[in-house]
């Protein structure tokens, strides 16, 4: 790999050092307003916590053991408003010294410091490659015995083998600036686990547009993994999550162009969850549209949802776009989408995500 590519890929292929603080030090907090400063000084006095107040700088310094840092920061954030916490600058300096010039690049917001103190388990999980995938069948609406594809869904593994669900991982990854690394690990796991399980039908892989700087570099390892395991490009569908898309339409278009040039297909995920569905359809021109589960939930009893979905399905049929109804949980929902021309369905009524994938059960409602 060239030097240029290595530099471009460094962000998603390297991990930050864990913040492991056991010894004593001082936490410096610079408050945004005099009111905020006074509030924190009063809290320190009421709690009897030893501290140094520096009113000229609106700064409070508190002696702490490193192991106490996370709990103390949580207490401070509880005493301040959300805006005050986000505007408060924080720095932990080990030992008794004052901050030096070399320390100030480490100054961040109070919530960022709190996240960093809690992110060690995710850094360990990524470093130890304890990221895996479960697969949920996407089946033909007219005959749910026929599996059309599998969607790869992110899962983490504790050291004892217990599952970690994606919500916890993604929330922390965003806050701790680890989304690039987690998104890459999820894509690679989706490909390699599918090959290990011998899945022969198309594979749907989620990706986060905001976790990709330049598709020619950031996606190269994913494309290489697909080639390495011998999955035909036409059997890979990359899903753009609408509710998490980048506002830069040109960036999205460059991602789509890269995937299509490599022979992959593109799906627009969670259609109906955001506010720009129609714009995304004409800008991205997806091969497949996935209707959001909240739009499908109870659709047979909700005339508003039904009208919106009917128009989306009619539009997709006119444009030659395949459709998937997500989150099918009841026979009534399945019957409605089937009667209104959806191509494929997925949801707990059909099968839950599993590894290896669960067997599907036919439904003739």
N, C-alpha and C positions, 0 to 999 in steps of 0.2 A: 504493500500500500504506500502511496506517495506521501511525502511529508505534509503536503497541503491537506490531503484527505485525513491524515492522522490528527491534524490540528482541528479540523472541522468536526471530527467525531469524538473529540476528547470529552466534551460536555456529557454525552450520554453513555460513554463507555468507561468513565472513571467515577469513583465515589469519594465523597468528602470524608475527612477524618472524623471519627466519632468524638463528641465532646464528653470526655471522661474526666470529671473533676471530683477528686476525693478529698484533697487537702483544703486548707483555709484560704480565703481570699477576700476581696472586697468587690461588691456589686455597686457600680456607679449608675445612678439614674438621673438623667437630665429631663426635667419636666417642661411641658410646653408653655404653661401659664403660671402666673403667681398663685392663682386659686388652686391649681392642681398641686403645685409645690406645697402650699400650706396644708392641703388635705392629707398629703402623704406624710409630712412631718408630724401632724397631729396623730395619724395612725401609728407611727413609730413610737411616739411618746405614750400613747394609750396602751400599747402592747408591751412597753418596757424594753423594746428592742434597742440594743446599742447601735448608734448611728452618728454620722457626722453631717451636719446641715451646712450647706454653702449657699446662702441666699443670693449672693451676687451672681452666681451662675445658675440659680434654680436647680441645684444639684444636691442629691442625697446619696451618701456612701454608707453601705451597710456591711459589717463583717459577717461572713457566712462560711460554713463548711461547704465544699463543692456539692456534696450529696444533698444539701438542703436547698440548693438553688431552685430547682423546679417547683417545689412546694411554696417557697417564698414568693417567687415570681407570680404564681397563681393567686396568692393572697393579695399581692399588690394590684394585679389586674382586676380582682374582685372589688377593690376599694375605688378604683378609677372607672370612669365611663369608657365605653369602647373607643371613642374618638381620642380621649386622653391617653389610653394605653397605646394606640397606634402612633400617636405623636411623641410619646416618651422614648428617648434614646437610652440604650442600655449597654453596659460593658462590664464583664466580669474579669477582674485581674487577680491572678493567683498571687498569694503572698501579701505583703503589707505595702508594696510600692504603689505609687500613683501612676495613672496612665501615661505612657510615653507616646511619642509620635508613631512608633511602630504598632501601637495598639489600636489607633483610631480607625484603620480600615475594618476592624472587627465590630465597630459600633453599629448596632441595628436597632430596630424597634423592639419594644417590650414583648409583643406577641411572637416576633421572630426568635428572640432568645428562648422563650418558653417552648416553642416548637423544636428548636435545636436540642434542648435538654431532653426531649421525649423521642427524638427520631432515631436513637441508637438501634432499636430493634429492627427498624426498616432497613437501615444501612447494613446490619448483620444479615438480614434476610436476602438482600440483593447480593452481598458479597459471597454468601454461601450458596447462592443459586437455589434458594428455597421458594422459587416462584413456579407455579404450575398452571395447568389449564383444565377446566371441565368443559364438556361439550353438550350443547342442547340441540336436538334435532329440529330442523325446519322441514316440514312435510307438505306434500301436495294437499291443497284444500279439498279437492274433490275425492281424494282417497288418502286418508291419513296414514295408511300402511306404508306408503311410498315416501322414503326419506329423500328429499332433494339435496340437502346440505346440512352441515353442522356449524353452529356458531361457537367459536372459542371464547370462553369467559374466564377472566383472571381469577386465580386463587393463590393465596400464600400458604406456606406450611410453617407451623411452629416447629421447634426442634424435636418435640415429642410426636410430631406427625399431625397434630390438630390443625384443622383448616382455619385460615384467616380470610374473611370475605372482603371483596374489593373496596367497599365503601370506606372502611377504616384506612386501608392502604392508600387510596387515592387522595383522601382528604389530607392526610399527613404529608404525602408526597408533594401536593401543591403548596402547602404551607412551608415545608422544609426545603423547597427548591430541588426536589428529587423526581419531579414528574418526567423529565427526559429519560432518566435511568430506568424508572419503573415501566414507562411505556415501551422502551426497547426490550426489556426483559419479558414483558407480556407478549409482544409480537414474536419473539424468538421461541418462547415456550409454546405458543399456539401452533407454530409450524412443526417444531421438533416432536411434541407430544402427539400431534396428529399422525406424523410418520411412524412413530413408535407403535401407536395403536392400529396402524394399517387402515386408516380411514380413506376410502376411495372416492367419496363424493365431494362436491365443492366445499370449501372451507371459508367461513366468514370470519374476518379478523377485525376487531375494533382498533382504531388508532386515534390519537389526540392531535389535531392539527397544531395546537399551540406548543407541542413538545417536539416540533420538527423545525429546524432552522432552514436547511437547504435539502430538498429531497434527494438530490444527486449524491449527497454525502450521508445524511442522517438515515436514509432508508437502504443504503447499500448493503449493510449487514443482513437486513431482513430479506432482501432479494437473493442474496448469496445463500442464505439458509434454505430458502424455498428451492433453489436450484440444486443445492447439495443433497436434499432428501428426495429429489425427483418428482416433486408435485408439479403438474403442468400449470403454467401461469393462468390458463383459462379456468382452472379449478379454484382460484383464489379470488375472493371478493373482499375488498377493503371497505370497512364501514366508517363513514364520517358521522360523528355524533353531533347532531344539529345543535343541541343545547350547550355544547362545549366548543362550538366552532370559533375560529379566529375571526375578528371583524374584517381582516384584510382579505378581500375577495381575490385579489391577484395571487396572494400566497396560496389560497385554497386551489385556485385554478392550476397553479404550477404543480401542486401535489397530485391532482387528478391527471394532469398531462403526463407526469412521470410514471404513474401507475399504468396508465393506458398504453404508453409506449413500450412498457415491459410486458404487455399482454394480459394484465390483470383487469378485473371488472371493479366497478365502484358502486357502493350502496349508500344512500342517504338514510342514516339511522334516526330513530325517534322523531319521525316526521309528525308535526302537529304539536310537539312539545315546546317549540320556541315561537318566535314572532316573525320569522322571515322565510317561511317554508316555500312560498311561491318564488321569491327571489332566488333562493338556493336551487330550486329545480331548474330554472332557466339559465342560471349562471354555471351550474355544475353538470347539468344534463346526465343524471345518474342512470346506470343500467337497471338499478333496483331501488325501490322506495320501501322503507319499513315504517309502518304506521305505529305510532307510539302507543304503548299499552294503556296509558290514561285515556286516550281517545277511544280505545276499544272497550275499556271496562264498562260493562252495563249498557253497551251501545243499543241493544234491543229495546231498552226502556227510556232512551234519551233522544228526543227528536233533534236536538241541536247537534249532538255528536253524530247522529245518523246522517243528517244533511251534509255536514262537513266531510264526512268520510265518503259519502256517495260521490261528491264532487271530486275529491282526490282520486278515487278509483276511476271515475270517468276520464279525468285528465290523464292518468297513467295509461289507460287503455288507448286513448287517442295518440299518445306520444310513443307507444310501444315500450313502456317501462314496466318491468315485472314488479309485483307488489307482494309484501309479506305483512300479515297482521300479527303483531307481537302481543304477548301477554294473554293468550286465550286461556281462560280458566273455567268457563262454564259451557255446557252444551248449547245454550241459547246464543252466546257470543259466536261460537263456531258456526251455528246454523245461519246467523245473520250475515257474517262476512262471506260465507260460502255462497249464499243466495245473491249477494251483490257483486260477485265476480272477482274476489281476491284470488291471487294465484297460489300463495303458500301461507301457512300458519305455523306459529310456534307458541309454546306456553305450557304451563303446568298441567293443563288438561291432556296434553299430548305426552310430554315427558319432562322431567326436571333435569337440570344440568348434572352431569356425572362424568366420571372417568373410570372405566370406559363408558361411552354413551349408553344411556338406558334404552331398553327396547321400547318401541312405540306401540301403542294400542290403537286399533282401528276404531273410529267413531263415525256412526252413520245417523247422526241426529237430523 
